[in-house]
Amino acid sequence: MNRKQCLATLVAISSLTLASTLPAFGNELPAEVQAKVEKAKKRLVELAANPTVVAAAREANGHDGAGMTNGKWVDLTDADPVIKSLLASKVSVQIAKWETEDDTVNKLVLRDQKGNLIGASIRPLIYNNASRPVFANPIKGQVWAANEIKPDTSTQIPSVHVAAPVMDGGKAIGVLQAGVTAK
């Protein structure tokens, strides 16, 4: 089994194990978690309007992603120059600072208008998430939050995904997403 298959299997098993230990909430979040989500939605709108975030999204949209795919991303080690460069970028450093200042958030990720990774507080498992609700909904210009608690694919922390569009001239040019800790 190659590294990618091992990682995918580990994530699937971990997610199922964690999901089975979480209470079933249907479409309603517990009040304390919903309060965290609402707070995170407001904060993400503020952060998504930060000039560093807007500039990073604008710049990234001018590039093609250099041929990176989810498969190639998973095969990279944490020591790879691509990973190190991304996590050391100006926007990633700022995002990581914001994440550490908020104890209800366990990760922050910035994506361009195509769903490609621009910056993050940690290395996310997925490079492009354009087809996932956490990106597909907010890129339409509205703040979005999941209505369920799930183990985050990168952190394995039971979380609710929340995302806000990065707006430029009234147009969504990227998405800033967070994992809100649900404990």
Backbone as CSV, one residue per row, in Angstrom:
resi,resn,N_x,N_y,N_z,CA_x,CA_y,CA_z,C_x,C_y,C_z
1,MET,0.860,-1.172,0.000,0.000,0.000,0.000,0.906,1.235,0.000
2,ASN,0.667,2.188,-0.919,1.499,3.384,-0.960,1.079,4.382,0.113
3,ARG,1.849,5.460,0.232,1.620,6.465,1.281,0.228,7.073,1.188
4,LYS,-0.195,7.364,-0.027,-1.493,7.994,-0.231,-2.622,7.055,0.205
5,GLN,-2.528,5.788,-0.150,-3.555,4.824,0.242,-3.572,4.634,1.759
6,CYS,-2.384,4.580,2.360,-2.299,4.444,3.821,-2.940,5.637,4.513
7,LEU,-2.628,6.832,4.023,-3.182,8.050,4.616,-4.700,8.083,4.460
8,ALA,-5.194,7.753,3.287,-6.635,7.758,3.055,-7.337,6.742,3.965
9,THR,-6.748,5.569,4.122,-7.325,4.543,4.985,-7.328,4.998,6.440
10,LEU,-6.217,5.581,6.882,-6.116,6.078,8.253,-7.160,7.153,8.522
11,VAL,-7.313,8.096,7.603,-8.302,9.168,7.767,-9.710,8.578,7.831
12,ALA,-10.013,7.646,6.947,-11.347,7.043,6.926,-11.643,6.311,8.234
13,ILE,-10.697,5.517,8.705,-10.892,4.765,9.944,-11.016,5.720,11.128
14,SER,-10.126,6.717,11.191,-10.171,7.688,12.283,-11.477,8.455,12.286
15,SER,-11.920,8.867,11.107,-13.173,9.622,11.009,-14.357,8.790,11.470
16,LEU,-14.408,7.531,11.046,-15.504,6.662,11.455,-15.474,6.409,12.955
17,THR,-14.276,6.194,13.498,-14.141,5.951,14.925,-14.592,7.162,15.725
18,LEU,-14.108,8.349,15.339,-14.497,9.559,16.053,-15.973,9.868,15.863
19,ALA,-16.469,9.699,14.649,-17.878,9.994,14.375,-18.788,9.096,15.206
20,SER,-18.364,7.862,15.420,-19.217,6.949,16.185,-19.248,7.301,17.669
21,THR,-18.274,8.094,18.136,-18.261,8.476,19.543,-18.980,9.796,19.790
22,LEU,-19.343,10.512,18.709,-20.038,11.786,18.868,-21.536,11.560,18.982
23,PRO,-22.219,12.372,19.778,-23.666,12.256,19.843,-24.290,12.666,18.511
24,ALA,-25.407,12.084,18.188,-26.121,12.438,16.959,-26.949,13.681,17.220
25,PHE,-26.715,14.716,16.450,-27.419,15.969,16.651,-28.383,16.293,15.524
26,GLY,-28.439,15.452,14.498,-29.300,15.760,13.364,-28.860,17.057,12.728
27,ASN,-29.796,17.949,12.527,-29.475,19.226,11.905,-29.355,20.353,12.911
28,GLU,-29.336,20.035,14.182,-29.208,21.058,15.214,-27.915,20.868,15.971
29,LEU,-27.211,21.961,16.134,-25.997,21.932,16.935,-26.361,22.260,18.376
30,PRO,-25.621,21.737,19.334,-25.852,22.135,20.720,-25.676,23.658,20.841
31,ALA,-26.404,24.264,21.741,-26.415,25.721,21.878,-25.010,26.309,22.044
32,GLU,-24.170,25.665,22.855,-22.827,26.209,23.080,-21.968,26.136,21.815
33,VAL,-22.168,25.099,21.014,-21.433,24.981,19.751,-21.977,25.991,18.741
34,GLN,-23.289,26.139,18.680,-23.892,27.113,17.769,-23.401,28.520,18.080
35,ALA,-23.235,28.849,19.364,-22.726,30.163,19.753,-21.292,30.360,19.238
36,LYS,-20.468,29.319,19.328,-19.104,29.383,18.798,-19.123,29.588,17.287
37,VAL,-20.025,28.887,16.613,-20.144,28.991,15.153,-20.535,30.408,14.748
38,GLU,-21.508,30.981,15.428,-21.949,32.347,15.094,-20.821,33.350,15.315
39,LYS,-20.082,33.180,16.400,-18.940,34.045,16.676,-17.885,33.891,15.574
40,ALA,-17.619,32.649,15.187,-16.618,32.376,14.150,-17.037,32.963,12.806
41,LYS,-18.322,32.889,12.470,-18.800,33.453,11.206,-18.511,34.956,11.139
42,LYS,-18.809,35.657,12.224,-18.555,37.107,12.259,-17.060,37.396,12.157
43,ARG,-16.278,36.644,12.880,-14.823,36.850,12.874,-14.232,36.547,11.500
44,LEU,-14.702,35.484,10.836,-14.183,35.142,9.511,-14.474,36.232,8.492
45,VAL,-15.643,36.861,8.586,-15.964,37.960,7.676,-14.942,39.085,7.854
46,GLU,-14.615,39.401,9.107,-13.610,40.435,9.388,-12.247,40.037,8.827
47,LEU,-11.825,38.803,9.100,-10.508,38.346,8.659,-10.428,38.253,7.137
48,ALA,-11.513,37.834,6.502,-11.529,37.701,5.040,-11.398,39.058,4.353
49,ALA,-11.724,40.134,5.065,-11.612,41.486,4.507,-10.242,42.110,4.782
50,ASN,-9.392,41.411,5.523,-8.065,41.928,5.833,-7.276,42.124,4.530
51,PRO,-6.594,43.260,4.381,-5.851,43.526,3.142,-4.827,42.442,2.763
52,THR,-4.193,41.818,3.749,-3.231,40.745,3.458,-3.932,39.545,2.832
53,VAL,-5.108,39.204,3.337,-5.886,38.079,2.807,-6.390,38.392,1.402
54,VAL,-6.944,39.573,1.217,-7.468,39.959,-0.101,-6.340,39.987,-1.130
55,ALA,-5.201,40.553,-0.760,-4.060,40.618,-1.677,-3.561,39.221,-2.046
56,ALA,-3.502,38.325,-1.055,-3.037,36.958,-1.319,-3.998,36.236,-2.263
57,ALA,-5.301,36.409,-2.073,-6.281,35.774,-2.957,-6.188,36.361,-4.367
58,ARG,-6.089,37.667,-4.443,-5.975,38.335,-5.744,-4.739,37.826,-6.496
59,GLU,-3.604,37.750,-5.787,-2.363,37.276,-6.410,-2.483,35.814,-6.849
60,ALA,-3.030,34.975,-5.986,-3.157,33.552,-6.304,-4.055,33.328,-7.513
61,ASN,-5.078,34.149,-7.651,-5.988,33.995,-8.791,-5.323,34.350,-10.109
62,GLY,-4.177,35.004,-10.050,-3.428,35.325,-11.252,-2.491,34.213,-11.698
63,HIS,-2.469,33.116,-10.934,-1.602,31.973,-11.245,-2.454,30.730,-11.486
64,ASP,-1.852,29.706,-12.044,-2.595,28.491,-12.378,-2.485,27.375,-11.352
65,GLY,-1.790,27.583,-10.255,-1.641,26.534,-9.243,-0.446,25.632,-9.484
66,ALA,0.329,25.915,-10.514,1.568,25.186,-10.832,1.376,23.677,-10.970
67,GLY,0.210,23.259,-11.407,-0.021,21.833,-11.646,-0.222,20.993,-10.400
68,MET,-0.399,21.628,-9.253,-0.599,20.870,-8.013,-1.981,20.222,-8.045
69,THR,-2.043,18.995,-7.577,-3.305,18.264,-7.450,-3.393,17.708,-6.036
70,ASN,-4.562,17.223,-5.674,-4.705,16.606,-4.348,-3.774,15.401,-4.205
71,GLY,-3.643,14.619,-5.255,-2.759,13.450,-5.221,-1.304,13.825,-5.010
72,LYS,-0.850,14.835,-5.742,0.536,15.296,-5.583,0.743,15.884,-4.189
73,TRP,-0.255,16.642,-3.707,-0.176,17.273,-2.389,0.009,16.232,-1.286
74,VAL,-0.777,15.178,-1.330,-0.714,14.126,-0.315,0.649,13.439,-0.328
75,ASP,1.252,13.320,-1.515,2.544,12.640,-1.621,3.718,13.463,-1.093
76,LEU,3.532,14.765,-0.908,4.611,15.617,-0.400,4.814,15.379,1.092
77,THR,6.064,15.420,1.517,6.353,15.322,2.953,6.288,16.718,3.566
78,ASP,6.190,16.788,4.874,6.166,18.084,5.551,7.461,18.861,5.341
79,ALA,8.543,18.160,5.020,9.836,18.809,4.790,9.983,19.315,3.355
80,ASP,9.036,19.017,2.488,9.121,19.451,1.092,9.114,20.976,1.015
81,PRO,9.937,21.566,0.139,9.988,23.022,-0.003,8.633,23.660,-0.353
82,VAL,7.781,22.963,-1.072,6.456,23.496,-1.413,5.632,23.695,-0.146
83,ILE,5.638,22.701,0.724,4.884,22.776,1.989,5.485,23.860,2.881
84,LYS,6.797,23.822,3.046,7.463,24.798,3.906,7.221,26.223,3.420
85,SER,7.300,26.431,2.127,7.090,27.764,1.558,5.666,28.254,1.790
86,LEU,4.706,27.380,1.572,3.306,27.766,1.754,3.033,28.148,3.209
87,LEU,3.490,27.336,4.137,3.218,27.595,5.555,4.040,28.754,6.122
88,ALA,5.098,29.152,5.415,5.920,30.274,5.853,5.555,31.581,5.136
89,SER,4.587,31.527,4.227,4.207,32.735,3.489,3.624,33.779,4.438
90,LYS,3.629,35.021,3.988,3.122,36.136,4.802,1.685,35.880,5.251
91,VAL,0.837,35.419,4.340,-0.568,35.194,4.692,-0.712,34.005,5.639
92,SER,0.078,32.955,5.453,-0.001,31.802,6.366,0.450,32.172,7.773
93,VAL,1.492,32.968,7.873,1.968,33.407,9.193,0.876,34.217,9.890
94,GLN,0.212,35.106,9.145,-0.869,35.904,9.725,-2.051,35.015,10.135
95,ILE,-2.410,34.083,9.274,-3.511,33.163,9.558,-3.195,32.325,10.806
96,ALA,-1.977,31.832,10.902,-1.579,31.036,12.071,-1.668,31.871,13.350
97,LYS,-1.297,33.141,13.258,-1.393,34.032,14.419,-2.851,34.176,14.851
98,TRP,-3.736,34.402,13.890,-5.160,34.523,14.211,-5.694,33.244,14.835
99,GLU,-5.274,32.103,14.302,-5.761,30.816,14.823,-5.330,30.621,16.271
100,THR,-4.105,30.980,16.602,-3.642,30.797,17.985,-4.301,31.779,18.947
101,GLU,-4.798,32.886,18.441,-5.465,33.878,19.292,-6.911,33.497,19.626
102,ASP,-7.437,32.511,18.948,-8.838,32.116,19.142,-8.901,30.654,19.563
103,ASP,-9.202,30.401,20.823,-9.203,29.021,21.312,-10.398,28.200,20.851
104,THR,-11.321,28.792,20.127,-12.446,28.013,19.597,-12.173,27.506,18.189
105,VAL,-11.111,27.995,17.560,-10.773,27.606,16.192,-9.550,26.703,16.222
106,ASN,-9.597,25.580,15.480,-8.469,24.658,15.465,-7.707,24.665,14.150
107,LYS,-8.189,25.414,13.152,-7.432,25.618,11.919,-8.088,26.736,11.119
108,LEU,-7.268,27.417,10.326,-7.746,28.408,9.371,-7.071,28.111,8.043
109,VAL,-7.852,28.177,6.962,-7.335,27.868,5.632,-7.868,28.894,4.645
110,LEU,-6.991,29.381,3.767,-7.359,30.328,2.730,-7.228,29.657,1.373
111,ARG,-8.266,29.830,0.543,-8.279,29.227,-0.793,-8.596,30.282,-1.847
112,ASP,-8.097,30.047,-3.070,-8.360,30.967,-4.172,-9.736,30.686,-4.778
113,GLN,-10.082,31.380,-5.842,-11.414,31.242,-6.436,-11.659,29.881,-7.078
114,LYS,-10.614,29.072,-7.249,-10.764,27.723,-7.805,-10.745,26.644,-6.722
115,GLY,-10.569,27.060,-5.459,-10.517,26.105,-4.351,-9.120,25.640,-4.010
116,ASN,-8.108,26.208,-4.678,-6.716,25.830,-4.402,-6.214,26.502,-3.136
117,LEU,-5.366,25.805,-2.420,-4.778,26.283,-1.178,-3.861,27.475,-1.431
118,ILE,-4.038,28.527,-0.626,-3.174,29.714,-0.688,-2.356,29.814,0.590
119,GLY,-3.005,29.614,1.727,-2.337,29.743,3.007,-3.112,29.000,4.075
120,ALA,-2.435,28.690,5.192,-3.100,27.927,6.250,-2.318,28.010,7.548
121,SER,-3.032,27.768,8.643,-2.384,27.726,9.949,-1.707,26.378,10.180
122,ILE,-2.176,25.349,9.493,-1.578,24.012,9.533,-1.650,23.439,8.125
123,ARG,-0.964,22.347,7.890,-1.031,21.709,6.582,-2.360,20.961,6.453
124,PRO,-3.242,21.422,5.561,-4.485,20.687,5.362,-4.257,19.417,4.546
125,LEU,-5.130,18.469,4.711,-5.026,17.207,3.989,-5.307,17.401,2.500
126,ILE,-6.184,18.341,2.162,-6.640,18.511,0.784,-6.112,19.820,0.203
127,TYR,-5.535,19.752,-0.996,-5.034,20.950,-1.675,-6.173,21.730,-2.335
128,ASN,-7.060,21.040,-3.012,-8.178,21.707,-3.679,-9.475,21.098,-3.163
129,ASN,-10.375,21.948,-2.674,-11.650,21.445,-2.163,-12.837,22.128,-2.840
130,ALA,-12.685,22.466,-4.114,-13.710,23.211,-4.850,-15.073,22.527,-4.848
131,SER,-15.106,21.216,-4.789,-16.388,20.508,-4.858,-17.040,20.304,-3.489
132,ARG,-16.380,20.694,-2.441,-16.913,20.483,-1.094,-17.738,21.686,-0.638
133,PRO,-18.776,21.455,0.167,-19.649,22.548,0.608,-18.921,23.698,1.309
134,VAL,-17.843,23.390,2.044,-17.107,24.423,2.776,-16.492,25.452,1.819
135,PHE,-16.329,25.095,0.560,-15.856,26.039,-0.455,-16.982,26.438,-1.412
136,ALA,-17.702,25.460,-1.900,-18.708,25.701,-2.952,-19.792,26.677,-2.518
137,ASN,-20.165,26.680,-1.266,-21.199,27.614,-0.785,-20.672,29.041,-0.616
138,PRO,-19.589,29.267,0.117,-19.147,30.654,0.322,-18.565,31.332,-0.929
139,ILE,-18.081,30.572,-1.895,-17.541,31.213,-3.100,-18.669,31.909,-3.877
140,LYS,-19.895,31.599,-3.526,-21.045,32.287,-4.131,-21.292,33.643,-3.467
141,GLY,-20.508,33.967,-2.417,-20.588,35.283,-1.804,-21.262,35.359,-0.452
142,GLN,-21.596,34.218,0.141,-22.288,34.214,1.431,-21.492,33.444,2.481
143,VAL,-21.602,33.884,3.721,-20.991,33.155,4.830,-21.733,31.827,4.964
144,TRP,-21.013,30.786,5.311,-21.588,29.449,5.381,-21.078,28.719,6.618
145,ALA,-21.915,27.843,7.165,-21.500,26.950,8.259,-22.199,25.612,8.096
146,ALA,-21.475,24.554,8.393,-22.067,23.220,8.394,-23.060,23.124,9.541
147,ASN,-23.968,22.171,9.454,-24.941,21.983,10.529,-24.687,20.680,11.286
148,GLU,-23.432,20.211,11.191,-23.090,18.969,11.874,-21.663,19.010,12.401
149,ILE,-21.430,18.204,13.395,-20.111,18.052,13.989,-19.473,16.823,13.363
150,LYS,-18.252,17.008,12.843,-17.500,15.904,12.238,-16.033,16.045,12.612
151,PRO,-15.307,14.943,12.658,-13.862,15.060,12.845,-13.263,15.779,11.636
152,ASP,-12.468,16.790,11.869,-11.820,17.504,10.775,-10.806,16.583,10.102
153,THR,-10.739,16.613,8.774,-9.835,15.718,8.056,-8.365,15.982,8.343
154,SER,-8.010,17.207,8.692,-6.605,17.534,8.967,-6.229,17.362,10.425
155,THR,-7.101,17.792,11.328,-6.767,17.784,12.755,-7.360,16.601,13.509
156,GLN,-8.411,15.986,12.960,-9.179,14.917,13.602,-9.908,15.405,14.856
157,ILE,-9.995,16.712,15.045,-10.731,17.296,16.162,-12.201,17.420,15.767
158,PRO,-13.136,16.946,16.598,-14.550,17.137,16.281,-14.830,18.634,16.089
159,SER,-15.306,18.991,14.902,-15.428,20.400,14.512,-16.668,20.656,13.685
160,VAL,-16.985,21.939,13.563,-17.987,22.415,12.629,-17.231,23.316,11.653
161,HIS,-17.378,23.043,10.353,-16.713,23.881,9.357,-17.510,25.154,9.130
162,VAL,-16.789,26.257,9.083,-17.362,27.581,8.859,-16.496,28.254,7.801
163,ALA,-17.120,29.022,6.895,-16.344,29.676,5.845,-16.988,30.989,5.428
164,ALA,-16.135,31.920,5.011,-16.592,33.229,4.538,-15.891,33.544,3.220
165,PRO,-16.589,34.227,2.337,-15.947,34.606,1.078,-14.941,35.738,1.287
166,VAL,-13.883,35.709,0.502,-12.955,36.832,0.435,-13.485,37.691,-0.706
167,MET,-13.903,38.902,-0.374,-14.559,39.765,-1.358,-13.595,40.837,-1.869
168,ASP,-13.717,41.132,-3.164,-12.922,42.183,-3.793,-13.807,42.858,-4.836
169,GLY,-14.167,44.102,-4.585,-15.027,44.824,-5.518,-16.396,44.185,-5.673
170,GLY,-16.924,43.611,-4.577,-18.240,42.991,-4.615,-18.265,41.581,-5.188
171,LYS,-17.092,41.024,-5.516,-17.005,39.674,-6.090,-16.198,38.767,-5.164
172,ALA,-16.670,37.531,-4.988,-15.934,36.547,-4.185,-14.722,36.084,-4.981
173,ILE,-13.529,36.272,-4.408,-12.297,35.884,-5.090,-11.559,34.771,-4.356
174,GLY,-12.124,34.304,-3.258,-11.515,33.243,-2.471,-12.393,32.920,-1.281
175,VAL,-11.929,32.003,-0.472,-12.686,31.569,0.710,-11.717,31.390,1.878
176,LEU,-12.120,31.925,3.037,-11.394,31.697,4.275,-12.251,30.752,5.123
177,GLN,-11.695,29.614,5.470,-12.472,28.619,6.208,-11.802,28.297,7.543
178,ALA,-12.638,27.856,8.478,-12.144,27.512,9.806,-12.785,26.219,10.288
179,GLY,-12.061,25.540,11.154,-12.617,24.433,11.901,-12.909,24.944,13.297
180,VAL,-14.178,24.958,13.685,-14.587,25.435,15.011,-14.694,24.208,15.923
181,THR,-13.900,24.207,16.983,-13.859,23.067,17.908,-15.207,22.902,18.586
182,ALA,-15.724,21.679,18.544,-17.074,21.403,19.050,-17.055,20.705,20.393
183,LYS,-16.103,21.031,21.241,-16.086,20.421,22.577,-16.115,21.472,23.629
